Amino acid sequence: MSAHSRPPLCEHRHIAAIDLTAPPNDADPHTLFRELRATAPVHWSEAHGAWLVLTHRAVGDGFRQPWLSSARIPSFERAAATRPPGFERVVDLLRGWMVFHDPPAHERLRDPVRRAFTPMRLERLAPMIEETVDGLLDDFADAGGGDFRKLVAGPLPALVIADLLGVPRADREKFQGWSDQLAAVVFAAEAPGSGADVAIAAAEQFASYFGALIEQRRREPGDDLVSALVEASDAGGPSADELVGACTLLLFAGHETTTGLLANGAAVLLEDEATRARLAEEPGRWPGAVEELLRLEGPAKLMARKAAEDRTWCGVDIRARDRVFLVILSANRDAQVFADPDRLDITRDPNPHFGFGWGLHHCLGAALARLETRIALRMFFERFPRVTPSTPYRWSGGVIGRGVMSVPVELG
């Protein structure tokens, strides 16, 4: 069957003026998405030069389409030609990020991490996560409250990733700041003229630090993720540069996503006293609560793809090299799939949300993020049952993300 003979899933109505960064839409994308879903599953945005895929059915189908490519390295390489000398170091770092590759390179980079990211290894982290959360909450109590995002949600994932990688404790406080630097590296690679010098310096710093750590683990293996990755590399897996890239991806993805989930989850629960009371009475419902928080206010707004060929899909003509945004935040509130989709329901079952993506690019760290969120939010609300927001939250996130900028609270 040719690309254009494939039956469309649904009709399309072209609406040009859709800007996810416009202040009303940035603060409340859900109203915009609800209005757009009611007219068509796919819309063109002139503001972003991209197709927005919005319904649960269409997003799920998009995740399954091999012609919707994740490959970004060629575009990074073209960008490097117009950047200052040394920007090749940035591209070399990002070559090890599996999320910027399609098969077969994606599988070659993903498999060693997947084998090292075992449930047994993650479960062994639970006592360490509890101990780390306990220490952060001690400091939070001593301060009399404050910004939950800054004091708890921010530090925790960086400390956990550092432990998973086997980073010396003396270096672990660096990781939170490094995650912000990695965001600058990715942004500089994608946006011409932005922060090239900062990105080059950061890439060189990461290459030096993780390169030395990798060599140390090669000489003295331990029971940590870097040692497992080195073993896979020695057996014909990722190259030395790709290993450095894998380590930085784990830091960036594991930190940014989990910090956002923790902060968003805390903000939602602080506004829902009845749900907090139920979780206090039935702590066994925390896993379901985490899934529902991921659905309702997950930290990722969309996942970007690029069309590898011309296609007629969902009733629209998509051309090769068109950008396609799989808007998971919209799909997760599709009333065709979720009853009363704007309500937090920790008993929701089934709950087929796309909070961690789906299929080939499903987040490898999903189990770890769930574990950290379940432990940290449960301990926070058990320890401070009378906690209340001290000021209103501001939701933002731009094109890609969705989150509260701060979660200021009083302990009561």
FENMO-V12752 format. One record per backbone hydrogen bond with DSSP energy under -0.5 kcal/mol. CO is the residue of the C=O (numbers start at 0). NH is the residue of the N-H. E is the energy in kcal/mol with one decimal. If there is no record, write none. Layout:
BEGIN
<<CO/NH/E> <CO/NH/E>>
END
This chain:
BEGIN
<<1/4/-0.9> <1/5/-0.6> <2/5/-0.8> <2/311/-0.6> <10/40/-0.7> <15/17/-1.8> <15/45/-2.1> <15/46/-0.6> <17/19/-0.5> <18/21/-1.2> <21/24/-0.7> <21/25/-2.7> <22/26/-2.3> <23/27/-2.0> <27/31/-0.7> <28/32/-2.7> <29/33/-2.4> <30/34/-2.0> <31/35/-2.4> <32/36/-3.0> <33/37/-1.3> <35/38/-1.4> <35/39/-2.2> <40/53/-3.3> <40/54/-0.7> <42/51/-3.6> <43/45/-0.6> <44/48/-1.2> <44/49/-1.5> <48/322/-0.7> <49/44/-2.6> <50/52/-0.6> <50/324/-3.6> <51/42/-2.1> <51/53/-0.6> <52/326/-2.3> <54/58/-2.7> <55/59/-2.4> <56/60/-2.1> <57/61/-2.5> <58/62/-2.2> <59/63/-0.8> <60/63/-0.7> <60/64/-0.5> <61/64/-1.2> <63/65/-0.7> <64/67/-1.4> <66/68/-1.0> <66/307/-2.9> <68/305/-2.0> <71/75/-2.0> <72/76/-2.7> <73/77/-2.1> <74/78/-2.1> <75/79/-2.0> <76/80/-0.8> <77/80/-0.6> <78/81/-1.8> <79/82/-1.2> <83/86/-1.8> <85/88/-1.6> <86/89/-0.8> <86/90/-1.6> <87/91/-2.8> <88/92/-1.8> <89/93/-2.0> <90/94/-1.4> <91/95/-0.5> <92/95/-1.1> <93/96/-1.7> <95/97/-0.9> <96/99/-2.1> <97/100/-1.8> <99/71/-2.0> <99/72/-1.0> <101/104/-0.6> <101/105/-1.8> <103/107/-2.0> <104/108/-1.9> <105/109/-2.4> <106/110/-2.7> <107/111/-0.5> <108/112/-0.7> <109/113/-2.9> <110/114/-2.6> <111/115/-1.5> <112/116/-2.1> <115/117/-1.5> <117/121/-2.2> <118/122/-2.8> <119/123/-1.6> <120/124/-0.5> <121/124/-1.3> <121/125/-0.5> <122/125/-1.2> <124/128/-2.8> <125/129/-2.6> <126/130/-2.3> <127/131/-2.6> <128/132/-2.9> <129/133/-2.5> <130/134/-2.0> <131/135/-2.3> <132/136/-2.8> <133/137/-2.0> <134/138/-2.0> <135/139/-2.0> <136/140/-2.7> <137/141/-2.5> <138/142/-1.7> <139/144/-2.4> <140/143/-1.3> <143/410/-0.5> <145/147/-0.8> <145/408/-2.6> <146/150/-2.7> <147/151/-2.2> <147/152/-2.4> <148/153/-2.1> <151/155/-2.0> <152/156/-0.7> <153/157/-0.8> <154/158/-2.1> <155/159/-2.3> <156/160/-2.7> <157/161/-2.2> <158/162/-1.9> <159/163/-2.5> <160/164/-2.4> <161/165/-0.8> <161/166/-2.8> <163/224/-2.8> <167/170/-2.0> <168/171/-1.2> <170/173/-1.2> <171/174/-1.2> <172/176/-0.6> <173/177/-2.1> <174/178/-1.9> <175/179/-1.1> <176/180/-1.7> <177/181/-2.3> <178/182/-1.6> <179/183/-1.4> <180/184/-1.9> <181/185/-2.4> <182/186/-2.4> <183/187/-2.4> <184/188/-1.7> <185/189/-1.4> <186/190/-2.4> <189/191/-0.6> <190/193/-1.7> <192/194/-0.6> <194/198/-2.4> <195/199/-2.5> <196/200/-2.2> <197/201/-2.4> <198/202/-2.7> <199/203/-2.3> <200/204/-2.0> <201/205/-2.7> <202/206/-2.5> <203/207/-2.1> <204/208/-2.6> <205/209/-2.6> <205/210/-0.5> <206/210/-1.5> <207/211/-1.8> <208/212/-2.1> <209/213/-2.7> <210/214/-2.0> <211/215/-2.1> <212/216/-2.2> <213/217/-1.9> <214/218/-1.7> <215/219/-2.6> <221/223/-1.2> <223/227/-1.8> <224/228/-2.4> <225/229/-2.5> <226/230/-2.2> <227/231/-1.8> <228/232/-2.4> <229/233/-2.6> <230/234/-0.9> <231/236/-1.8> <232/235/-1.8> <238/242/-2.2> <239/243/-1.7> <240/244/-2.1> <241/245/-2.5> <242/246/-2.2> <243/247/-2.1> <244/248/-2.4> <245/249/-2.3> <246/250/-1.8> <247/251/-2.8> <248/252/-3.1> <248/253/-0.5> <249/253/-1.7> <250/254/-1.7> <251/255/-2.5> <252/256/-1.6> <253/257/-0.8> <254/258/-2.5> <255/259/-2.1> <256/260/-2.4> <257/261/-2.8> <258/262/-2.5> <259/263/-2.8> <260/264/-2.7> <261/265/-2.4> <262/266/-2.3> <263/267/-2.4> <264/268/-2.4> <265/269/-2.3> <266/270/-0.8> <267/270/-0.7> <268/271/-1.6> <271/275/-1.9> <272/276/-2.3> <273/277/-2.0> <274/278/-2.4> <275/279/-1.9> <276/280/-1.7> <277/281/-2.7> <281/284/-2.3> <282/285/-1.8> <284/288/-2.1> <285/289/-2.4> <286/290/-1.8> <287/291/-2.1> <288/292/-2.3> <289/293/-2.2> <290/294/-1.9> <291/295/-2.8> <292/296/-2.4> <293/297/-0.8> <298/401/-1.7> <300/328/-2.0> <302/325/-2.7> <304/323/-2.7> <305/68/-2.9> <306/320/-3.3> <310/312/-0.6> <310/317/-3.3> <312/315/-1.8> <315/312/-2.5> <315/317/-0.9> <317/310/-3.2> <318/321/-2.5> <321/306/-2.9> <322/50/-2.6> <323/304/-2.4> <323/325/-0.6> <324/52/-3.0> <324/326/-1.0> <325/302/-1.9> <325/327/-1.5> <326/329/-0.5> <326/330/-2.1> <327/331/-2.2> <329/332/-1.9> <330/333/-1.5> <332/334/-0.6> <333/336/-2.0> <333/337/-2.7> <336/338/-0.5> <337/340/-0.7> <339/342/-1.9> <342/344/-0.6> <344/347/-1.8> <350/352/-2.1> <353/356/-2.3> <355/362/-2.5> <356/355/-0.5> <357/360/-0.9> <358/361/-2.0> <362/365/-1.4> <364/368/-2.7> <365/369/-2.5> <366/370/-2.2> <367/371/-2.7> <368/372/-2.4> <369/373/-2.7> <370/374/-2.3> <371/375/-2.9> <372/376/-2.3> <373/377/-1.6> <374/378/-2.4> <375/379/-2.3> <376/380/-2.4> <377/381/-2.2> <378/382/-2.2> <379/383/-2.1> <383/386/-1.6> <387/409/-3.0> <392/394/-0.5> <393/404/-2.1> <395/402/-2.7> <396/400/-1.7> <399/300/-3.2> <399/301/-1.3> <402/395/-2.9> <406/147/-2.7> <407/389/-2.3> <407/390/-0.7> <408/145/-1.8> <409/387/-2.6>>
END
